[in-house]
Amino acid sequence: MANFNLFIPLLQKVEGGYQNMVNDSGNYNSLGQRVGTNFGISAKFYEGIIKRPPTVADMKAITKDYAKQLYKKYFWDLAMGDMIANQSVANIIVDHSVNAGEDSIGEIVQKILVNDFGKNLIIDGDIGVKTATAINSVNQQLLFDKIKKAREEFYKKLGGSNLSGWLARLKNFVYSEKKQ
């Protein structure tokens, strides 16, 4: 089964430390204040954790270890990472959950499983036990390749100033049968 401790170094490679770019919507809290992101933890996401709009100081105070805890609880676990058999497949799914949301990747994966592999799933964006079981029942390399292509199309459809960065991020994910 996939292992969070094998995923986190890859995620930390693509998610840097504190940044506060004007054109990154993840840097803004619900008050419209630009407070930044830290280790990939967006202001909007963190607001839900601390139950108030975060400040620049709040965002800068996020440590690498705390970010790791948040990734485990709110991304890896919610995407059923421990139930996914192949590490590469788990990595590319959970990374998209971090980058664009669990519902987004859930819908992408479920559509692939239904349309390309004939699985009987409800496309609701939620990766639960049934979706995880379906993930594990198909050719893992083919599934990985289809998810990677769908992520690329997702980013191109969004476009914008972050497109090149998103596509560069995606290149960090390669398929492997063995533990990474």
C-alpha positions in Angstrom: 0.0 0.0 0.0 1.0 3.6 -0.6 2.9 5.3 2.3 2.5 9.0 3.3 6.1 9.2 4.3 7.2 8.3 0.8 4.8 11.0 -0.6 5.7 13.9 1.6 9.3 14.5 0.3 7.9 14.8 -3.3 5.2 17.2 -2.1 7.7 19.3 -0.2 9.8 19.4 -3.4 7.0 21.1 -5.3 5.7 23.2 -2.5 8.1 25.8 -1.3 8.1 27.9 1.8 6.3 31.2 2.3 5.3 33.2 -0.7 2.9 36.1 -1.2 2.3 36.7 -4.9 -0.4 39.1 -6.1 -1.7 36.8 -8.8 -2.1 33.7 -6.6 -5.7 33.5 -5.3 -4.5 31.1 -2.6 -2.7 34.0 -0.9 -5.9 35.8 0.0 -8.1 35.2 3.1 -11.9 35.7 3.1 -11.5 39.4 3.9 -9.6 39.8 0.6 -6.3 40.5 2.4 -3.2 39.1 0.7 -1.5 37.1 3.5 0.4 34.5 1.5 0.8 30.7 1.6 3.4 28.7 3.4 4.7 25.2 2.5 1.7 25.1 0.1 -0.9 25.8 2.8 -3.2 28.4 1.3 -4.8 31.2 3.3 -8.3 30.0 2.4 -7.5 26.5 3.5 -5.8 27.6 6.7 -8.7 29.9 7.5 -10.9 26.7 7.8 -8.4 25.2 10.2 -8.0 28.2 12.6 -11.7 29.4 12.2 -10.8 33.0 11.4 -9.1 34.9 8.5 -5.3 34.3 8.9 -2.9 37.2 9.0 0.6 37.4 7.4 2.0 36.4 10.8 -0.3 33.3 11.0 0.9 32.2 7.6 4.5 32.8 8.3 4.2 30.8 11.5 3.3 27.6 9.7 6.2 25.2 10.1 7.2 22.5 7.7 6.3 19.9 10.3 2.9 21.5 11.0 2.2 21.6 7.2 3.1 17.9 7.1 0.5 17.2 9.7 -2.1 19.1 7.8 -1.3 17.3 4.6 -1.7 13.9 6.3 -5.0 14.7 7.9 -6.7 16.8 5.3 -5.3 15.5 2.0 -3.7 12.1 2.3 -6.3 10.6 4.6 -9.3 12.2 2.8 -8.0 10.8 -0.5 -7.7 7.4 1.0 -3.9 7.4 0.4 -3.3 4.4 2.7 -5.8 2.3 0.8 -4.3 2.9 -2.6 -2.0 0.1 -3.6 0.4 1.9 -5.9 2.6 4.7 -4.5 2.8 6.6 -7.8 -1.0 6.6 -8.2 -1.5 7.8 -4.7 1.1 10.5 -5.1 -0.4 12.0 -8.3 -3.9 11.9 -6.8 -3.1 13.4 -3.4 -0.9 16.1 -5.1 -3.8 17.3 -7.1 -6.0 17.3 -4.0 -3.4 19.6 -2.4 -3.1 21.8 -5.6 -6.7 22.0 -6.7 -8.9 20.3 -4.2 -10.2 16.8 -3.3 -13.5 17.2 -5.3 -11.6 18.1 -8.4 -9.3 15.0 -8.3 -12.1 12.8 -7.1 -14.2 13.7 -10.1 -11.2 13.3 -12.5 -10.4 9.8 -11.1 -14.0 8.7 -11.0 -14.6 9.8 -14.6 -11.5 7.9 -15.8 -12.5 4.7 -13.8 -16.1 4.9 -15.3 -15.3 5.9 -18.8 -12.0 4.2 -19.5 -12.2 1.1 -17.2 -16.0 0.5 -17.1 -16.2 0.8 -13.3 -19.7 1.3 -11.7 -19.1 4.4 -9.6 -21.1 7.5 -8.8 -19.2 10.5 -10.0 -19.5 12.7 -6.9 -15.9 13.8 -6.4 -15.5 11.9 -3.1 -12.7 9.3 -3.0 -14.1 6.8 -0.6 -13.6 3.1 -0.1 -15.5 2.2 -3.3 -13.4 4.5 -5.4 -10.1 3.4 -3.7 -11.1 -0.3 -4.4 -11.8 0.6 -8.0 -8.4 2.4 -8.3 -6.6 -0.7 -7.1 -8.5 -3.0 -9.5 -7.2 -1.5 -12.7 -3.9 -1.3 -14.6 -1.9 1.1 -12.4 0.4 2.5 -15.1 -2.5 3.1 -17.4 -4.5 4.8 -14.7 -1.5 6.9 -13.7 -1.0 8.0 -17.3 -4.6 8.9 -17.7 -4.7 10.9 -14.4 -1.6 12.8 -15.4 -3.0 13.6 -18.8 -6.3 14.7 -17.3 -4.5 16.9 -14.8 -2.6 18.6 -17.6 -5.9 19.2 -19.5 -7.4 20.6 -16.2 -4.6 23.1 -15.8 -4.6 24.1 -19.5 -8.4 24.7 -19.2 -7.7 27.0 -16.2 -4.9 28.8 -18.0 -3.6 32.0 -16.5 -0.3 33.1 -15.1 0.2 29.9 -13.1 -0.1 27.5 -16.0 3.6 27.0 -16.6 4.2 26.4 -12.9 1.4 23.8 -12.7 2.7 22.0 -15.7 6.3 22.0 -14.3 4.9 20.6 -11.0 3.2 17.8 -12.9 6.5 16.7 -14.5 7.8 15.8 -11.0 5.3 12.9 -11.0 6.5 9.7 -12.7 5.2 6.2 -12.6 7.0 3.4 -10.8 6.0 -0.1 -9.8 8.4 0.0 -6.8 8.4 2.0 -3.7 9.7 5.5 -4.3 
